[in-house]
Amino acid sequence: MNNDHRLTPLAASLPASVPFVGPEAQERARGTKFTARLGANELGFGPSPLAIKAMQDTASEAWMYADPESYDLRDALAQSYDVPPDCIVIGEGIDALLGNLVRLFITHGDAVVTSAGAYPTFNYHVAGYGGTLHTVPYTGDHEDPARLIAKAKEVGAKLIYIANPDNPMGTVHAAREIERMVASVPDDCLLILDEAYIEFAPEGTIPSLSPLDPRVIRMRTFSKAYGLAGARVGYAVCTPSVSSAFNKVRNHFGMSRVSLAGALAALSDDAHLANILSSVEKSRSQISSIALQNGLTPLPSATNFVAVDCGNDGAFARQVVEELGKRGVFVRMPFVAPQDRCIRVSCGPEADMDYFAKELPAALKAAQCNTKL
């Protein structure tokens, strides 16, 4: 029996699709696992040993719900950033925080502004709550703060989304540019500043913004530099009034005791984080060298991945992604032209880099042959 008639009109109007086809689904289709998992911007170097031990020690307590206030982690983050604890919101990764924020601010027809080709999960939340998405193009492979602000003023947007550093291109704006953007946010609008990759960015990237500034909410995660993507722990820094509003809609028992313990321990391990940043920097250089050796152009990156310009169009880049997949290398690519001329390669351990270097020439050759057919 088809029960679609029981959906709300909005839900019935939406496509039943996901923004990303997971590597596991691809592995099931291939009948074998990928040798090098370099497509999801996970941290292949792994989490802190302190985080692993904390999660192991807490596993026996998994029969209990987590503290619905996530008090210990909120307090530690507040101390780390020198902000009041009521300016911190914990959620099941930035994705869940984005979903709850859109739910709080957006209803049918409300205008939302983002970049065409920026992180697509945000767009799904906007569509899911009936918002109207307005996009602006990238400028020189960067999200364009001035264009985003201009569009927001034009359409009367309630939310603006920007990631700095950016995914999928890995580009970055200096702190002063983001500070100017925040200062230009229109009245009755909120800027979502997604800083998922901020730990990898160069000095001078982190803007000086007060947590009491009602024009901006900053979102960060333990999924990238801390290597806890599977644990699903993200957090937002915002005004106490916005933080309190999350309590109206969030899943109060959505966090795991095990995940929270891992995140708290990871936050304390500065030495491991320093080693990770060094490893990622080395891996970025390796990816760039491999690209250049194969006649491709790596884009400068402030993240744990490198966007590699394949020198052709999106159809060719898609063939490269497919051919690498056939050879056991999982990578992804941007969705929107002209950024879709690139493939996106996550940093990873030495063995993964070596395997990528080994398989890329054959993948490029096969892609060239296929696009000539």
C-alpha positions as CSV (number, residue, x, y, z in Angstrom):
1,M,0.0,0.0,0.0
2,N,1.3,3.5,-0.9
3,N,0.9,5.6,2.2
4,D,2.4,8.8,0.7
5,H,-1.0,10.5,1.0
6,R,-0.4,10.6,4.7
7,L,2.6,12.9,4.4
8,T,2.3,16.6,4.8
9,P,2.0,18.5,1.5
10,L,5.5,19.9,2.1
11,A,7.1,16.5,2.8
12,A,5.2,15.0,-0.2
13,S,6.7,17.7,-2.5
14,L,10.3,16.9,-1.5
15,P,12.6,14.4,-3.4
16,A,13.5,11.3,-1.4
17,S,17.2,11.8,-1.9
18,V,20.4,12.2,0.2
19,P,23.1,14.8,-0.5
20,F,25.9,12.2,-0.3
21,V,26.1,8.5,-1.4
22,G,28.1,7.0,1.4
23,P,31.2,5.0,0.8
24,E,29.5,2.0,2.5
25,A,26.7,2.1,-0.2
26,Q,29.3,2.2,-2.9
27,E,31.2,-0.7,-1.3
28,R,28.1,-2.8,-1.3
29,A,27.5,-2.0,-5.0
30,R,31.1,-2.8,-5.8
31,G,31.2,-5.9,-3.6
32,T,34.5,-4.9,-2.0
33,K,35.8,-2.3,0.3
34,F,37.8,0.8,-0.8
35,T,41.5,0.6,-0.2
36,A,41.8,4.3,0.3
37,R,38.9,6.2,1.9
38,L,39.6,9.8,0.9
39,G,36.2,11.2,0.1
40,A,34.3,12.2,3.3
41,N,36.9,14.5,4.9
42,E,37.2,12.2,7.8
43,L,40.4,12.2,9.8
44,G,42.1,9.0,8.7
45,F,44.8,9.5,11.3
46,G,42.3,8.7,14.1
47,P,41.3,10.4,17.3
48,S,43.4,11.1,20.4
49,P,44.4,8.0,22.4
50,L,43.0,9.9,25.4
51,A,39.6,10.1,23.6
52,I,39.7,6.4,22.7
53,K,40.5,5.4,26.3
54,A,37.7,7.7,27.6
55,M,35.2,6.1,25.2
56,Q,36.3,2.6,26.2
57,D,36.0,3.5,29.9
58,T,32.5,4.9,29.3
59,A,31.3,2.0,27.2
60,S,30.1,0.1,30.3
61,E,27.9,3.1,31.1
62,A,26.1,3.1,27.8
63,W,23.0,1.7,29.5
64,M,22.5,5.3,30.9
65,Y,21.3,8.3,28.9
66,A,23.7,11.1,28.6
67,D,23.4,14.3,30.7
68,P,20.7,16.2,28.6
69,E,22.6,19.4,29.4
70,S,26.0,18.1,28.3
71,Y,27.2,20.1,31.2
72,D,30.9,18.9,31.4
73,L,31.6,19.4,27.7
74,R,29.8,22.8,27.6
75,D,31.7,23.9,30.7
76,A,35.0,22.8,29.2
77,L,34.3,24.6,25.9
78,A,33.2,27.7,27.6
79,Q,36.5,27.8,29.5
80,S,38.4,27.1,26.3
81,Y,36.8,30.0,24.5
82,D,36.4,32.2,27.5
83,V,32.7,32.6,27.0
84,P,29.7,32.0,29.4
85,P,28.5,28.4,29.4
86,D,25.0,29.6,28.3
87,C,26.6,30.7,25.0
88,I,27.4,27.0,24.1
89,V,25.0,24.6,22.5
90,I,25.9,20.9,22.0
91,G,24.4,18.9,19.2
92,E,24.7,15.7,17.1
93,G,27.3,17.2,14.8
94,I,26.9,20.5,12.9
95,D,24.3,18.9,10.7
96,A,21.8,18.5,13.6
97,L,22.6,22.0,14.9
98,L,21.8,23.4,11.4
99,G,18.6,21.4,11.3
100,N,17.4,22.7,14.7
101,L,18.5,26.3,13.8
102,V,16.5,26.3,10.6
103,R,13.5,24.8,12.4
104,L,13.7,27.7,14.9
105,F,14.0,30.5,12.4
106,I,12.5,29.4,9.1
107,T,8.9,28.7,8.1
108,H,7.1,28.5,4.7
109,G,8.4,31.1,2.2
110,D,11.1,32.6,4.4
111,A,14.2,33.6,2.5
112,V,17.6,32.0,3.1
113,V,20.8,32.8,1.4
114,T,23.8,30.5,0.6
115,S,26.4,30.0,-2.1
116,A,25.6,27.8,-5.1
117,G,27.5,24.6,-4.5
118,A,28.2,25.2,-0.8
119,Y,27.6,22.5,1.9
120,P,24.3,20.9,0.6
121,T,23.0,19.4,3.9
122,F,22.0,23.0,5.0
123,N,19.9,23.3,1.8
124,Y,18.0,20.1,2.7
125,H,17.1,21.5,6.1
126,V,15.8,24.8,4.5
127,A,13.7,22.8,2.0
128,G,12.5,20.5,4.8
129,Y,11.0,23.5,6.7
130,G,9.6,25.2,3.7
131,G,12.2,28.0,3.3
132,T,13.0,29.6,0.0
133,L,16.7,29.2,-0.9
134,H,18.5,32.0,-2.8
135,T,22.0,31.3,-4.0
136,V,25.0,33.4,-5.2
137,P,27.9,32.1,-7.2
138,Y,31.4,31.5,-5.9
139,T,34.0,34.2,-6.9
140,G,37.3,32.7,-7.8
141,D,36.6,29.5,-6.0
142,H,35.8,31.4,-2.8
143,E,32.4,32.0,-1.2
144,D,31.7,35.7,-1.7
145,P,30.7,37.5,1.5
146,A,29.8,40.7,-0.3
147,R,27.5,38.9,-2.7
148,L,25.9,36.9,0.1
149,I,25.2,40.1,2.1
150,A,23.8,41.9,-1.0
151,K,21.5,39.0,-1.8
152,A,20.3,38.8,1.8
153,K,19.4,42.5,1.7
154,E,17.7,42.1,-1.7
155,V,15.4,39.2,-0.6
156,G,15.0,40.0,3.1
157,A,16.7,36.9,4.2
158,K,16.3,35.5,7.7
159,L,19.5,33.3,7.5
160,I,22.8,33.5,5.7
161,Y,25.1,30.5,5.5
162,I,28.9,30.7,4.9
163,A,31.6,28.2,5.7
164,N,35.1,29.5,6.5
165,P,37.2,27.6,5.5
166,D,35.0,26.5,2.7
167,N,33.8,23.0,1.8
168,P,34.1,21.8,-1.0
169,M,36.9,24.1,-2.3
170,G,39.1,24.4,0.8
171,T,39.5,28.1,0.3
172,V,39.5,30.6,3.2
173,H,38.8,34.2,4.0
174,A,40.9,36.2,6.5
175,A,39.4,37.1,9.8
176,R,39.0,40.8,8.9
177,E,36.8,39.8,5.9
178,I,34.5,37.8,8.1
179,E,34.3,40.5,10.6
180,R,33.3,43.0,7.9
181,M,30.6,40.5,6.8
182,V,29.2,40.2,10.3
183,A,29.1,44.0,10.6
184,S,27.0,44.1,7.4
185,V,24.4,41.5,8.3
186,P,21.0,43.1,7.8
187,D,18.6,43.7,10.6
188,D,16.4,40.6,11.6
189,C,18.9,38.3,9.9
190,L,21.3,35.8,11.4
191,L,24.7,34.7,9.9
192,I,25.6,31.1,10.3
193,L,29.4,30.9,10.3
194,D,30.3,27.2,9.8
195,E,33.9,26.8,11.1
196,A,34.1,23.0,10.8
197,Y,37.6,23.2,9.4
198,I,38.9,26.1,11.5
199,E,41.6,24.2,13.3
200,F,43.4,23.6,10.0
201,A,43.3,27.2,8.8
202,P,46.3,29.5,8.9
203,E,46.9,32.1,11.5
204,G,44.7,35.2,11.0
205,T,41.6,33.2,10.0
206,I,39.6,33.2,13.3
207,P,37.6,36.4,13.5
208,S,37.2,38.4,16.7
209,L,33.5,38.1,17.4
210,S,31.6,38.5,20.7
211,P,29.4,35.5,21.7
212,L,26.9,38.2,22.6
213,D,26.7,39.5,19.0
214,P,23.1,38.7,17.9
215,R,24.1,38.8,14.2
216,V,26.1,35.6,14.1
217,I,26.1,32.0,15.3
218,R,29.4,30.1,15.0
219,M,29.4,26.3,14.5
220,R,32.2,23.9,15.1
221,T,32.7,20.2,15.3
222,F,34.8,17.3,16.8
223,S,34.4,15.4,13.4
224,K,37.4,16.9,11.6
225,A,40.6,17.9,13.4
226,Y,39.6,15.8,16.5
227,G,38.9,12.6,14.4
228,L,35.4,11.9,15.9
229,A,33.2,12.0,12.9
230,G,31.4,8.8,13.9
231,A,30.8,10.1,17.4
232,R,28.6,13.0,16.1
233,V,29.5,15.9,18.5
234,G,29.2,19.4,17.3
235,Y,28.7,22.7,19.1
236,A,27.6,26.3,18.5
237,V,28.7,29.5,20.1
238,C,25.9,32.1,20.1
239,T,24.0,34.5,22.3
240,P,22.3,33.1,25.4
241,S,18.8,33.8,23.9
242,V,19.6,31.8,20.8
243,S,21.2,29.1,22.9
244,S,18.1,28.9,25.1
245,A,15.9,28.7,22.0
246,F,17.5,25.4,21.0
247,N,16.0,23.9,24.1
248,K,12.6,24.4,22.4
249,V,13.3,21.9,19.6
250,R,16.5,19.9,20.2
251,N,16.6,16.2,21.0
252,H,17.5,16.5,24.7
253,F,18.7,12.8,24.8
254,G,20.3,12.9,21.4
255,M,23.9,12.8,22.6
256,S,25.7,9.6,23.6
257,R,27.6,9.3,26.9
258,V,30.4,7.6,25.0
259,S,30.6,10.4,22.4
260,L,30.6,13.1,25.0
261,A,33.4,11.4,27.0
262,G,35.5,11.1,23.9
263,A,35.0,14.8,22.9
264,L,35.8,16.0,26.4
265,A,39.1,14.0,26.4
266,A,40.0,15.0,22.9
267,L,39.6,18.7,23.8
268,S,42.2,18.3,26.5
269,D,44.8,16.6,24.3
270,D,46.7,19.6,22.8
271,A,49.7,17.5,21.9
272,H,47.7,15.1,19.8
273,L,45.9,18.0,18.0
274,A,49.3,19.6,17.2
275,N,50.5,16.3,15.7
276,I,47.4,16.0,13.7
277,L,47.7,19.5,12.2
278,S,51.3,18.6,11.2
279,S,50.2,15.3,9.6
280,V,47.4,17.0,7.7
281,E,49.8,19.7,6.4
282,K,52.2,17.0,5.2
283,S,49.3,15.1,3.5
284,R,48.0,18.2,1.8
285,S,51.5,18.7,0.3
286,Q,51.5,15.1,-0.8
287,I,48.1,15.4,-2.5
288,S,49.3,18.6,-4.3
289,S,52.5,16.9,-5.5
290,I,50.6,13.9,-6.8
291,A,48.2,16.2,-8.6
292,L,51.0,18.2,-10.2
293,Q,52.8,15.1,-11.3
294,N,49.7,14.1,-13.2
295,G,49.2,17.4,-14.9
296,L,46.4,18.6,-12.6
297,T,46.2,21.8,-10.5
298,P,45.7,21.6,-6.7
299,L,43.9,24.5,-5.1
300,P,45.5,26.1,-2.0
301,S,43.7,24.5,1.0
302,A,43.0,25.6,4.6
303,T,41.2,22.3,5.4
304,N,42.0,18.6,5.7
305,F,41.3,18.0,2.0
306,V,42.5,19.4,-1.3
307,A,40.3,20.4,-4.3
308,V,42.2,19.3,-7.5
309,D,41.3,21.0,-10.7
310,C,41.1,18.3,-13.4
311,G,41.4,20.9,-16.2
312,N,38.1,20.0,-17.9
313,D,34.4,20.1,-17.1
314,G,32.2,18.4,-14.5
315,A,31.5,15.4,-16.8
316,F,35.3,14.7,-16.9
317,A,35.8,15.1,-13.2
318,R,32.8,12.8,-12.6
319,Q,34.6,10.2,-14.8
320,V,37.8,10.6,-12.7
321,V,35.8,10.0,-9.5
322,E,34.2,6.9,-11.0
323,E,37.5,5.5,-12.3
324,L,39.2,6.1,-9.0
325,G,36.3,4.3,-7.3
326,K,36.8,1.3,-9.6
327,R,40.4,1.1,-8.5
328,G,39.6,1.3,-4.8
329,V,40.0,5.0,-4.1
330,F,37.0,6.8,-2.7
331,V,36.9,10.5,-3.4
332,R,34.1,13.1,-4.1
333,M,33.7,16.2,-6.1
334,P,31.8,19.5,-5.9
335,F,28.2,19.5,-7.3
336,V,27.9,22.8,-9.1
337,A,29.8,24.3,-12.1
338,P,32.4,25.6,-12.4
339,Q,33.6,24.1,-9.1
340,D,32.6,20.7,-10.4
341,R,35.7,20.7,-12.6
342,C,37.5,19.5,-9.5
343,I,37.8,16.4,-7.5
344,R,38.1,16.6,-3.7
345,V,40.7,14.4,-2.0
346,S,40.8,14.1,1.8
347,C,44.1,13.9,3.6
348,G,45.1,10.6,5.0
349,P,47.8,8.2,6.2
350,E,50.9,7.6,4.1
351,A,49.6,4.3,2.8
352,D,46.5,5.9,1.5
353,M,48.5,8.7,-0.2
354,D,50.8,6.1,-1.9
355,Y,47.7,4.1,-3.1
356,F,46.1,7.3,-4.5
357,A,49.4,8.2,-6.3
358,K,49.6,4.6,-7.8
359,E,46.0,4.6,-9.1
360,L,45.5,8.2,-10.3
361,P,47.4,7.9,-13.6
362,A,45.3,4.9,-14.8
363,A,42.1,6.6,-13.6
364,L,42.9,9.7,-15.6
365,K,43.7,7.7,-18.7
366,A,40.5,5.8,-18.5
367,A,38.5,9.0,-17.9
368,Q,40.1,10.6,-20.9
369,C,39.2,7.6,-23.1
370,N,35.6,7.5,-21.8
371,T,35.0,11.2,-22.4
372,K,36.2,10.8,-26.0
373,L,33.6,8.2,-26.8
